[in-house]
Amino acid sequence: MAVYQVDEWLKHATGHLDASGVASARLDAFILLEDALKSDRAYLLAHPECTVQGSTLYQLEQRLQRRAKHEPLAYIRGKCEFFGREFVVTKDTLQPRSETEAMIALLKGAKLPKYPVIADIGTGTGALAITAKLEIPSADVYAVDIHQKALDIARKNAANLGADIHFYKGNLLSSLPTTINQLPLTVILANLPYVPDSYAINRAAQHEPKLAIFGGHDGLDCYREMFAQIQEFNTLPRYVLTESLTSQHKLLHDIATQAGYKLQVTDVLIQLFVN
C-alpha cells in the first residue's frame, strides 16, 4: 500500500499538475492536501513527515486527476470563498470569482437610501445577493435565476450564511413581483452571461455551465434584454452594476445610455451606471 509523506506528495502532485499545464500547480496541490488532511498550510509545512495513505490517499489522488484535467478547484472541493465567506458551489453554477467582489465594493460606496431595495439578476450561487444583504443588513434583497438547480444552491448558501433573501425563478427582471414598482428598486446587480459565442474560453471555464457564460454574437444579448425590461418600471432603479469584458465597455455603455443611464464608475470588469 502506497504511503506518502507530506513533502513527497506535494512534490509528486505539483509535478503532475505542472505537466498538465496548471499554472497554480503547487498552490492547488497544497489546497487539495489541506482538505484531505483537514490541516492548514502552516501545520503541513511544519510537519513534512506527516503521512497520507489508504482511503485518504485514494480520494486525494482522484481529486488530483480531476484538477489535472483543469476542472476548477471550486467544483472539486464543492465550495469557494467570496468576500471572505464560504459558498457551496456545484457544476450547476458558475464559481464566484474574486474579480466580481469589485461589484460589492462599488455597491457599498454608492449613495444608498437607509433601506435600499436590491435585485441580483442571474444570481447563480447567490454570492452577490447574499453578500449584499450581509454587508448592508438594512437592504431588502431579491435574487433571480432562470435555472432551478442554481436557485436551490443559492437558497442553501443563504441559509448557511443567515441571509434573508427573496428568491424568484424566471428570465431576468420578468419574474420580480409587481410590488417592486412601489418599493421602488434601488440597485440592480447583474453579472449576466457576457462572453461572445465565438470566444475561446480557457480549459477551466469549459467545465462551467455554458448558458451562464455565453451571451450571443457579441456577448451582450442578456444586457440588451435586461435594459429593455428596466424601462418598463414605473421608476428606474437608481443604479445598475454590470460585469463585462473590457472590449465590450463602449457597446454596453451605449446600451445603458439608450435606457437612460450614464456611466459613473468603471473597473476592469465592473461598471456602475446611474440614472
Backbone bond lengths (Angstrom), bond angles and torsions (degrees), N, CA, C in turn:
res aa  C-N    CA-C-N  psi(-1)  N-CA   C-N-CA  omega(-1)  CA-C   N-CA-C  phi
1 M - - - 1.466 - - 1.530 109.13 -
2 A 1.348 116.11 130.05 1.460 120.87 -178.07 1.525 111.08 -68.14
3 V 1.327 114.83 140.76 1.460 122.20 175.71 1.524 107.50 -135.91
4 Y 1.310 116.41 129.01 1.459 121.39 177.03 1.515 109.58 -116.40
5 Q 1.326 116.61 141.35 1.452 119.68 163.04 1.520 107.49 -82.09
6 V 1.323 116.24 161.02 1.461 121.59 -175.60 1.521 111.64 -53.94
7 D 1.324 117.54 -50.15 1.454 119.90 -176.86 1.528 111.64 -66.14
8 E 1.331 116.64 -32.73 1.459 120.30 178.29 1.528 110.97 -67.60
9 W 1.329 115.56 -44.95 1.468 118.11 -178.48 1.524 111.16 -67.18
10 L 1.331 116.81 -39.39 1.465 119.90 178.46 1.527 111.26 -60.42
11 K 1.324 116.44 -41.23 1.468 120.43 177.94 1.523 110.50 -64.50
12 H 1.323 116.11 -44.74 1.469 122.02 178.36 1.526 111.09 -61.00
13 A 1.325 116.93 -48.81 1.462 121.60 -175.91 1.524 111.40 -68.83
14 T 1.327 116.65 -42.36 1.460 120.36 179.47 1.527 110.86 -61.37
15 G 1.319 116.68 -43.52 1.459 120.39 178.40 1.522 111.98 -62.03
16 H 1.326 116.30 -40.40 1.463 120.75 -179.63 1.525 111.15 -66.09
17 L 1.329 116.78 -43.89 1.460 120.34 -179.83 1.528 111.31 -69.82
18 D 1.325 116.42 -38.67 1.467 120.29 175.33 1.526 110.55 -57.34
19 A 1.316 115.90 -47.16 1.461 120.69 -178.48 1.527 111.76 -64.82
20 S 1.333 116.50 -23.39 1.463 121.21 179.47 1.526 112.37 -89.61
21 G 1.334 116.64 -0.77 1.456 120.19 177.77 1.508 115.16 84.20
22 V 1.324 117.47 19.53 1.470 121.26 177.08 1.526 107.81 -83.92
23 A 1.318 116.34 116.81 1.466 120.83 -172.04 1.525 112.66 -65.49
24 S 1.326 116.70 -36.62 1.467 121.34 -176.07 1.526 110.55 -99.32
25 A 1.327 116.90 46.37 1.464 122.06 -169.79 1.525 113.37 -56.34
26 R 1.326 118.17 -54.15 1.472 119.72 -174.94 1.533 111.20 -67.64
27 L 1.326 116.84 -41.37 1.462 119.92 178.28 1.525 110.65 -60.62
28 D 1.330 116.87 -45.15 1.461 120.28 -179.44 1.534 111.21 -64.88
29 A 1.332 116.25 -38.89 1.461 119.70 177.50 1.527 110.34 -61.04
30 F 1.324 116.82 -42.48 1.463 120.89 178.16 1.526 110.91 -61.28
31 I 1.327 116.97 -45.04 1.464 120.86 -178.08 1.522 110.62 -61.86
32 L 1.314 117.13 -44.57 1.458 120.62 178.77 1.528 111.19 -62.46
33 L 1.318 116.29 -40.95 1.460 120.53 -179.37 1.528 110.93 -69.65
34 E 1.315 117.33 -40.03 1.463 120.69 176.54 1.522 110.91 -57.54
35 D 1.331 116.08 -45.27 1.460 120.15 179.48 1.528 110.76 -62.86
36 A 1.335 116.69 -44.48 1.465 121.08 -175.77 1.526 112.05 -64.73
37 L 1.339 116.09 -41.92 1.459 120.41 -176.71 1.525 113.17 -95.31
38 K 1.342 115.58 -2.34 1.468 120.97 -179.66 1.528 110.66 52.34
39 S 1.309 114.36 45.31 1.473 121.63 179.82 1.525 108.58 -134.31
40 D 1.331 116.24 149.67 1.461 117.86 178.88 1.531 110.34 -84.67
41 R 1.318 114.84 170.70 1.460 120.88 -173.23 1.524 112.06 -64.52
42 A 1.314 116.23 -38.91 1.463 120.01 -179.04 1.530 110.62 -59.73
43 Y 1.325 115.62 -41.96 1.475 119.34 179.69 1.527 110.58 -65.93
44 L 1.331 116.70 -44.08 1.469 120.06 -178.11 1.523 111.44 -64.51
45 L 1.343 116.81 -39.06 1.461 120.11 178.47 1.523 111.02 -66.93
46 A 1.318 115.45 -32.94 1.470 119.56 -178.84 1.530 112.29 -81.24
47 H 1.346 116.27 -15.73 1.461 120.20 -177.69 1.528 110.31 -131.68
48 P 1.330 117.31 66.16 1.476 120.32 -178.84 1.517 112.96 -65.78
49 E 1.316 116.13 -13.54 1.468 119.23 -179.71 1.522 112.90 -81.84
50 C 1.334 118.05 -9.81 1.471 120.22 177.54 1.530 109.62 -57.50
51 T 1.313 116.74 148.09 1.455 120.10 -176.09 1.523 111.95 -112.89
52 V 1.332 114.54 155.96 1.461 121.87 173.06 1.521 106.70 -130.05
53 Q 1.334 116.32 130.18 1.463 120.49 -173.50 1.520 109.83 -159.54
54 G 1.312 115.86 179.33 1.455 122.17 174.68 1.516 113.31 59.43
55 S 1.335 116.73 -142.93 1.460 121.92 -177.08 1.526 111.65 -63.47
56 T 1.329 116.06 -31.36 1.464 119.55 178.17 1.524 110.35 -63.61
57 L 1.319 116.51 -44.53 1.458 120.60 178.52 1.526 110.96 -65.80
58 Y 1.320 116.91 -40.21 1.461 120.71 179.85 1.531 110.71 -59.99
59 Q 1.330 116.38 -48.72 1.462 120.59 -179.53 1.524 111.09 -65.80
60 L 1.325 116.20 -36.27 1.457 120.78 178.60 1.523 110.73 -64.53
61 E 1.326 116.13 -42.68 1.466 120.18 178.81 1.528 111.27 -65.60
62 Q 1.318 117.13 -35.89 1.460 120.47 176.59 1.526 110.63 -62.60
63 R 1.305 116.10 -42.32 1.470 120.15 178.81 1.524 110.90 -68.57
64 L 1.311 116.59 -36.03 1.464 120.63 177.46 1.528 110.26 -62.05
65 Q 1.322 117.36 -42.57 1.465 120.66 179.49 1.520 111.12 -64.26
66 R 1.311 116.95 -38.06 1.473 120.11 177.32 1.525 110.96 -63.77
67 R 1.325 116.20 -41.90 1.473 119.18 179.81 1.520 110.60 -68.38
68 A 1.334 117.25 -34.58 1.459 121.05 178.11 1.527 111.52 -63.21
69 K 1.330 116.53 -22.54 1.470 121.24 176.18 1.528 111.07 -91.10
70 H 1.337 115.79 12.43 1.472 124.05 176.08 1.528 113.31 70.05
71 E 1.318 117.07 21.13 1.460 118.57 171.53 1.521 107.90 -68.80
72 P 1.341 117.79 131.90 1.469 120.00 -177.90 1.528 112.49 -57.42
73 L 1.323 115.75 142.61 1.465 120.48 178.09 1.521 112.04 -56.49
74 A 1.324 116.86 -35.01 1.458 120.03 -178.18 1.525 111.38 -59.66
75 Y 1.333 117.70 -37.57 1.462 120.79 178.84 1.518 111.14 -74.27
76 I 1.307 116.21 -38.03 1.459 120.24 179.37 1.525 110.57 -65.29
77 R 1.323 115.70 -41.96 1.469 121.14 -177.65 1.520 112.51 -84.30
78 G 1.347 116.92 -22.61 1.460 121.13 -176.56 1.507 113.52 76.98
79 K 1.332 116.10 18.80 1.461 119.80 -177.80 1.525 109.40 -165.76
80 C 1.328 115.09 162.01 1.463 120.52 171.39 1.522 108.17 -158.62
81 E 1.314 115.31 169.49 1.467 120.71 -178.49 1.512 110.22 -103.38
82 F 1.331 115.78 139.58 1.461 121.87 174.58 1.520 107.87 -141.91
83 F 1.309 116.57 123.05 1.461 123.22 -179.76 1.531 111.68 52.87
84 G 1.340 115.08 39.35 1.459 120.70 175.64 1.511 115.31 80.28
85 R 1.356 116.78 9.06 1.467 119.98 -179.89 1.529 109.39 -124.83
86 E 1.322 115.24 152.76 1.464 120.42 -177.91 1.524 110.74 -94.33
87 F 1.337 115.57 130.17 1.459 122.25 -179.48 1.524 110.45 -120.47
88 V 1.325 115.67 138.59 1.455 121.18 172.05 1.530 108.31 -69.42
89 V 1.329 116.51 136.87 1.463 122.07 -179.99 1.520 108.82 -132.62
90 T 1.321 116.59 137.43 1.463 121.63 172.68 1.520 108.33 -131.94
91 K 1.323 115.83 175.09 1.466 120.33 179.74 1.522 112.39 -71.07
92 D 1.339 118.02 -2.71 1.461 121.56 175.06 1.521 112.05 -85.27
93 T 1.323 116.57 -3.35 1.466 120.91 -178.76 1.526 109.81 -134.26
94 L 1.324 115.56 157.65 1.450 119.62 167.43 1.522 108.38 -69.67
95 Q 1.300 116.90 152.76 1.456 119.84 171.67 1.534 108.23 -80.82
96 P 1.328 118.47 127.99 1.470 119.74 176.97 1.525 110.52 -58.43
97 R 1.321 116.23 137.06 1.458 120.87 -176.89 1.526 110.65 -109.54
98 S 1.319 114.79 147.95 1.465 119.73 -178.11 1.528 111.35 -61.18
99 E 1.339 117.69 -30.96 1.464 120.16 179.95 1.524 112.11 -61.28
100 T 1.330 116.07 -30.61 1.463 120.76 -177.97 1.524 111.70 -72.62
101 E 1.331 118.10 -15.73 1.461 120.66 176.96 1.519 111.43 -60.19
102 A 1.340 116.90 -23.28 1.467 120.45 177.52 1.529 111.37 -61.47
103 M 1.338 117.10 -26.61 1.460 120.01 178.03 1.523 110.84 -66.35
104 I 1.333 116.06 -39.74 1.465 119.98 177.34 1.523 110.34 -67.36
105 A 1.314 116.99 -40.14 1.466 120.32 178.60 1.526 110.83 -60.90
106 L 1.334 117.64 -42.79 1.462 120.90 178.42 1.526 110.63 -67.58
107 L 1.330 116.56 -38.70 1.469 120.00 177.71 1.519 110.75 -59.79
108 K 1.319 116.76 -46.30 1.462 120.43 -178.43 1.520 112.00 -67.44
109 G 1.329 117.48 -24.58 1.454 121.14 179.35 1.517 114.44 -87.83
110 A 1.332 116.26 -7.69 1.469 120.31 -179.00 1.531 110.39 -76.49
111 K 1.340 115.99 158.51 1.462 121.54 178.59 1.526 108.22 -84.74
112 L 1.316 115.10 94.36 1.455 121.22 -175.51 1.521 111.02 -101.57
113 P 1.339 117.95 151.65 1.467 120.31 172.34 1.524 109.94 -69.04
114 K 1.317 115.96 173.12 1.457 120.51 -177.11 1.524 111.55 -61.97
115 Y 1.338 116.72 -35.78 1.465 121.12 -179.17 1.534 109.17 -125.95
116 P 1.309 117.07 76.72 1.469 119.44 -177.79 1.530 112.20 -70.92
117 V 1.319 114.57 153.14 1.460 121.77 174.83 1.527 106.87 -111.98
118 I 1.326 115.53 121.62 1.465 121.14 -171.99 1.523 109.33 -123.30
119 A 1.333 115.92 135.73 1.467 120.94 175.87 1.520 109.35 -120.97
120 D 1.323 115.74 127.32 1.462 122.11 176.13 1.521 107.22 -102.79
121 I 1.327 116.03 111.67 1.462 121.38 -173.67 1.534 109.37 -99.31
122 G 1.329 116.37 122.53 1.455 120.80 -172.87 1.514 109.71 78.86
123 T 1.320 116.31 54.77 1.467 121.44 -166.58 1.524 114.55 -69.17
124 G 1.350 118.99 -28.43 1.465 119.87 179.62 1.518 112.20 60.43
125 T 1.323 117.41 -118.15 1.471 121.77 178.63 1.523 112.46 -71.19
126 G 1.329 116.58 -10.67 1.458 120.25 -175.08 1.510 113.25 85.75
127 A 1.326 117.44 7.81 1.468 120.73 -173.57 1.524 112.65 -57.07
128 L 1.334 117.56 -45.38 1.467 119.32 -178.24 1.524 111.38 -70.01
129 A 1.318 116.87 -47.18 1.464 120.03 -178.20 1.522 111.30 -61.92
130 I 1.313 116.52 -47.23 1.464 121.29 -177.75 1.522 111.00 -65.59
131 T 1.327 116.07 -43.56 1.470 119.19 179.05 1.515 110.86 -64.39
132 A 1.339 117.04 -40.12 1.464 120.26 177.80 1.528 110.69 -59.65
133 K 1.325 116.99 -43.98 1.469 120.92 -179.73 1.520 111.50 -65.77
134 L 1.325 117.07 -41.92 1.459 120.10 -177.57 1.521 112.45 -74.01
135 E 1.323 117.21 -30.83 1.464 120.55 178.20 1.524 112.06 -83.14
136 I 1.334 116.84 -26.60 1.473 121.92 178.61 1.530 107.06 -128.05
137 P 1.323 118.60 77.73 1.470 122.18 -171.85 1.527 114.37 -57.88
138 S 1.324 118.00 -27.02 1.467 120.25 -178.75 1.523 112.45 -76.62
139 A 1.328 117.99 -7.95 1.462 121.49 -176.95 1.522 111.51 -74.66
140 D 1.317 115.72 147.56 1.460 123.37 170.89 1.528 105.29 -100.49
141 V 1.328 117.29 114.84 1.470 120.73 -168.86 1.522 111.72 -115.40
142 Y 1.335 114.93 130.58 1.459 123.22 177.21 1.527 108.36 -113.59
143 A 1.324 116.82 142.39 1.459 121.43 179.65 1.522 109.22 -131.08
144 V 1.331 115.83 132.18 1.460 121.90 -175.48 1.520 110.33 -126.32
145 D 1.328 116.55 138.62 1.461 120.35 169.56 1.522 108.05 -149.85
146 I 1.308 115.73 150.39 1.458 120.31 -178.51 1.524 111.76 -83.06
147 H 1.341 116.99 -15.50 1.455 121.94 -175.13 1.534 110.82 -105.61
148 Q 1.332 116.22 123.40 1.461 120.73 -177.64 1.524 112.12 -62.11
149 K 1.346 117.37 -40.27 1.463 119.51 -178.46 1.523 111.51 -63.88
150 A 1.321 116.75 -36.24 1.461 119.66 176.68 1.527 110.00 -65.87
151 L 1.332 116.80 -42.66 1.463 120.01 178.49 1.522 111.40 -62.01
152 D 1.315 116.76 -36.75 1.473 119.95 178.31 1.538 110.18 -61.85
153 I 1.318 116.62 -41.88 1.470 120.36 177.99 1.523 110.18 -66.87
154 A 1.332 117.28 -42.41 1.467 120.63 179.61 1.526 111.11 -61.45
155 R 1.332 116.44 -41.62 1.467 119.98 178.03 1.532 110.71 -63.60
156 K 1.322 116.25 -40.17 1.465 120.13 178.38 1.517 110.56 -62.25
157 N 1.335 116.85 -43.84 1.463 120.16 178.62 1.519 111.69 -64.52
158 A 1.321 116.77 -39.62 1.461 119.78 178.42 1.521 111.20 -62.54
159 A 1.329 115.99 -42.21 1.468 119.68 178.45 1.525 110.88 -65.80
160 N 1.333 116.81 -42.77 1.463 120.35 -179.84 1.520 112.23 -61.28
161 L 1.328 116.03 -36.48 1.461 120.71 -174.10 1.525 113.05 -99.91
162 G 1.321 117.36 0.04 1.461 120.58 175.85 1.510 114.05 70.77
163 A 1.332 116.70 39.74 1.463 121.09 -179.70 1.528 109.90 -108.82
164 D 1.319 116.62 126.35 1.469 122.32 -179.32 1.526 108.54 -88.51
165 I 1.340 115.88 102.23 1.458 122.56 -175.32 1.522 109.55 -122.29
166 H 1.350 116.61 145.57 1.466 121.22 172.43 1.530 107.92 -93.90
167 F 1.317 117.73 121.03 1.462 121.33 -177.35 1.528 111.01 -106.68
168 Y 1.349 114.77 139.41 1.466 120.77 178.69 1.517 109.81 -138.73
169 K 1.323 115.66 140.41 1.462 121.59 176.96 1.518 109.15 -99.99
170 G 1.323 116.89 128.02 1.450 119.79 177.68 1.513 112.53 164.40
171 N 1.318 115.22 -177.08 1.456 122.54 -176.60 1.524 111.40 -90.32
172 L 1.316 115.49 106.81 1.469 121.90 176.05 1.529 110.68 55.65
173 L 1.345 118.24 -127.12 1.462 121.09 -173.29 1.522 113.32 -84.65
174 S 1.340 116.70 -9.35 1.466 119.73 -171.26 1.525 113.28 -65.24
175 S 1.325 117.34 -23.17 1.468 119.75 -176.68 1.525 113.45 -92.67
176 L 1.323 117.66 -5.01 1.466 119.37 178.31 1.526 109.88 -65.82
177 P 1.326 118.73 146.60 1.466 120.66 -178.92 1.525 111.27 -64.79
178 T 1.311 116.60 147.45 1.467 120.32 -178.80 1.525 111.49 -62.27
179 T 1.322 116.93 -23.98 1.467 119.97 -179.94 1.525 112.77 -65.76
180 I 1.332 117.14 -13.72 1.462 119.00 -179.02 1.523 110.69 -66.91
181 N 1.330 116.54 -20.75 1.463 120.39 175.84 1.520 111.26 -67.33
182 Q 1.331 117.50 -29.10 1.461 120.50 -179.02 1.528 112.34 -86.54
183 L 1.324 118.52 -12.73 1.463 119.32 -173.80 1.531 113.77 -69.12
184 P 1.298 127.37 -45.50 1.466 127.79 -18.86 1.537 109.75 -87.98
185 L 1.313 116.76 -179.02 1.456 122.80 179.36 1.529 110.09 -72.29
186 T 1.345 116.14 130.28 1.463 120.80 -178.21 1.518 112.27 -93.87
187 V 1.330 116.35 -46.70 1.464 121.71 -172.68 1.522 110.91 -135.41
188 I 1.321 115.75 138.45 1.459 121.54 168.48 1.528 108.08 -111.83
189 L 1.329 116.49 125.87 1.457 122.44 171.57 1.522 106.74 -101.91
190 A 1.320 117.44 124.11 1.463 119.65 -173.89 1.522 111.11 -137.87
191 N 1.309 115.29 94.72 1.464 120.42 170.03 1.521 106.20 -101.50
192 L 1.331 115.04 77.41 1.456 122.31 -174.37 1.530 110.87 -90.86
193 P 1.342 117.86 166.28 1.468 119.32 173.79 1.529 109.81 -56.13
194 Y 1.331 117.59 127.50 1.470 118.91 -178.03 1.532 113.70 -137.75
195 V 1.308 117.65 6.08 1.463 119.91 -179.72 1.530 109.33 -83.19
196 P 1.339 118.85 126.69 1.470 120.71 177.06 1.526 111.14 -57.47
197 D 1.328 115.99 145.87 1.464 120.90 -175.50 1.527 113.02 -57.34
198 S 1.328 116.62 -31.09 1.466 120.24 -176.54 1.525 113.08 -90.44
199 Y 1.318 117.24 -0.14 1.464 121.92 -175.46 1.530 109.89 -72.05
200 A 1.318 116.31 135.30 1.474 120.92 179.52 1.526 109.31 -85.84
201 I 1.326 116.41 105.64 1.462 120.74 -179.97 1.530 109.64 -84.19
202 N 1.342 116.02 158.91 1.462 119.18 -178.50 1.530 111.25 -74.76
203 R 1.319 115.48 171.77 1.467 120.63 -173.19 1.529 112.49 -65.34
204 A 1.320 116.48 -32.28 1.464 119.22 178.64 1.526 110.60 -67.61
205 A 1.331 116.70 -43.74 1.464 120.83 -178.69 1.526 111.79 -65.50
206 Q 1.319 117.30 -22.40 1.463 120.56 178.95 1.528 112.10 -66.11
207 H 1.326 117.10 -15.36 1.466 121.33 177.52 1.525 111.35 -86.35
208 E 1.330 117.95 -10.13 1.455 121.57 -175.25 1.530 110.70 -91.54
209 P 1.349 117.34 159.90 1.477 120.05 -177.67 1.526 111.53 -63.18
210 K 1.323 116.36 122.82 1.466 121.40 -174.30 1.526 112.54 -62.70
211 L 1.335 116.91 -35.14 1.465 119.86 -178.49 1.523 112.13 -66.70
212 A 1.331 116.68 -18.80 1.463 120.69 177.92 1.523 111.91 -92.34
213 I 1.337 116.90 -2.55 1.464 121.31 -177.01 1.521 112.27 -110.77
214 F 1.333 116.67 -52.92 1.463 120.80 -170.27 1.532 111.90 -88.43
215 G 1.338 115.11 136.31 1.461 120.74 -174.72 1.510 115.38 -125.35
216 G 1.341 117.16 34.58 1.453 119.37 176.89 1.517 113.27 97.83
217 H 1.335 115.66 -172.54 1.468 121.66 -173.96 1.523 112.36 -53.78
218 D 1.334 117.22 -48.08 1.468 120.27 179.41 1.525 112.22 -106.46
219 G 1.327 116.90 3.79 1.456 122.20 176.12 1.516 115.71 88.16
220 L 1.334 118.11 -4.23 1.472 119.97 -170.34 1.528 113.75 -113.47
221 D 1.316 118.20 17.88 1.467 120.25 -179.25 1.523 112.53 -58.88
222 C 1.336 117.19 -42.96 1.471 120.30 -179.20 1.523 111.46 -65.39
223 Y 1.330 117.02 -35.79 1.459 119.96 178.95 1.526 111.11 -69.59
224 R 1.324 117.42 -38.09 1.463 119.53 175.97 1.521 110.63 -59.67
225 E 1.333 115.15 -46.55 1.459 119.52 -179.60 1.517 111.21 -65.26
226 M 1.317 117.61 -40.76 1.464 120.42 -179.17 1.530 111.20 -64.60
227 F 1.325 117.83 -46.15 1.464 119.62 -179.24 1.528 111.12 -66.62
228 A 1.336 117.81 -30.51 1.461 120.31 174.08 1.523 110.20 -65.51
229 Q 1.330 116.77 -40.84 1.462 120.87 178.43 1.528 110.99 -67.45
230 I 1.319 117.45 -36.82 1.462 121.47 179.48 1.522 110.87 -56.83
231 Q 1.326 116.02 -39.47 1.467 120.17 -176.42 1.526 113.13 -68.17
232 E 1.334 116.71 -10.36 1.462 120.67 177.50 1.531 112.25 -85.05
233 F 1.338 117.33 -10.38 1.460 120.16 177.88 1.532 110.87 -70.00
234 N 1.327 115.97 148.10 1.467 120.09 175.55 1.523 110.90 -62.99
235 T 1.335 115.12 -39.16 1.462 122.02 177.01 1.520 108.36 -126.11
236 L 1.325 116.64 125.68 1.457 119.16 179.80 1.525 110.63 -65.96
237 P 1.332 118.64 137.52 1.465 119.80 172.29 1.525 109.73 -55.86
238 R 1.320 116.07 143.16 1.465 119.96 -176.80 1.526 111.38 -65.38
239 Y 1.322 116.70 -42.93 1.460 120.87 -176.38 1.527 111.08 -126.35
240 V 1.321 115.04 146.09 1.462 121.96 169.93 1.526 107.13 -130.93
241 L 1.328 116.37 121.98 1.461 121.45 177.38 1.519 108.53 -107.46
242 T 1.317 115.84 131.05 1.462 121.15 -176.53 1.521 110.73 -128.12
243 E 1.329 115.22 164.66 1.458 121.58 172.90 1.520 108.01 -127.56
244 S 1.330 116.69 133.54 1.460 120.47 179.72 1.520 109.61 -158.78
245 L 1.333 115.39 170.18 1.455 121.27 175.44 1.527 110.08 -71.99
246 T 1.320 116.25 151.49 1.467 120.59 179.06 1.522 110.81 -56.41
247 S 1.316 117.17 -38.89 1.463 121.11 -178.64 1.530 112.74 -67.19
248 Q 1.334 117.62 -13.56 1.471 121.66 -179.40 1.523 113.18 -97.96
249 H 1.321 117.50 -5.29 1.460 120.39 -172.01 1.525 113.21 -56.12
250 K 1.314 117.36 -45.82 1.468 119.86 -176.82 1.519 111.01 -65.05
251 L 1.327 116.93 -45.26 1.461 119.83 -179.30 1.521 111.28 -65.70
252 L 1.328 117.14 -40.99 1.457 120.20 177.83 1.524 110.39 -65.20
253 H 1.321 116.42 -37.46 1.467 120.81 175.92 1.524 110.31 -59.88
254 D 1.321 116.90 -42.79 1.465 120.75 179.54 1.523 111.19 -63.82
255 I 1.338 117.01 -41.28 1.466 121.16 178.27 1.519 110.64 -62.27
256 A 1.331 116.59 -44.70 1.471 121.30 -179.58 1.526 111.22 -67.02
257 T 1.312 116.92 -39.36 1.463 121.50 -179.87 1.527 110.97 -61.84
258 Q 1.318 116.54 -41.81 1.467 120.86 179.03 1.529 111.63 -63.85
259 A 1.336 116.26 -22.78 1.468 120.85 179.00 1.528 112.01 -92.71
260 G 1.332 117.31 3.85 1.463 120.73 176.56 1.513 114.92 97.75
261 Y 1.338 117.91 16.32 1.459 121.38 -178.54 1.523 111.25 -112.74
262 K 1.322 114.42 155.90 1.465 120.17 173.18 1.524 108.72 -127.24
263 L 1.305 115.13 150.25 1.461 120.49 -178.79 1.521 109.72 -74.36
264 Q 1.338 116.81 126.90 1.458 120.60 178.78 1.527 111.48 -102.89
265 V 1.330 117.15 -44.91 1.464 121.65 -178.85 1.527 107.97 -142.27
266 T 1.319 116.38 143.22 1.454 119.55 172.75 1.517 109.76 -130.08
267 D 1.321 115.92 140.06 1.454 123.66 174.62 1.524 106.07 -111.46
268 V 1.306 118.33 -174.17 1.462 120.32 178.79 1.531 110.39 -56.85
269 L 1.341 117.13 -47.18 1.449 121.20 -179.84 1.532 113.54 -115.18
270 I 1.312 117.49 -20.90 1.476 121.92 -171.61 1.519 111.57 -103.18
271 Q 1.339 115.59 139.20 1.449 120.74 176.71 1.540 109.67 -126.71
272 L 1.329 116.35 139.98 1.461 122.24 177.15 1.529 107.90 -113.68
273 F 1.332 115.66 116.13 1.466 121.60 178.12 1.527 108.93 -105.89
274 V 1.327 116.32 146.38 1.471 122.15 179.31 1.517 108.56 -132.70
275 N 1.343 117.09 145.51 1.460 117.79 178.81 1.527 110.68 -99.55
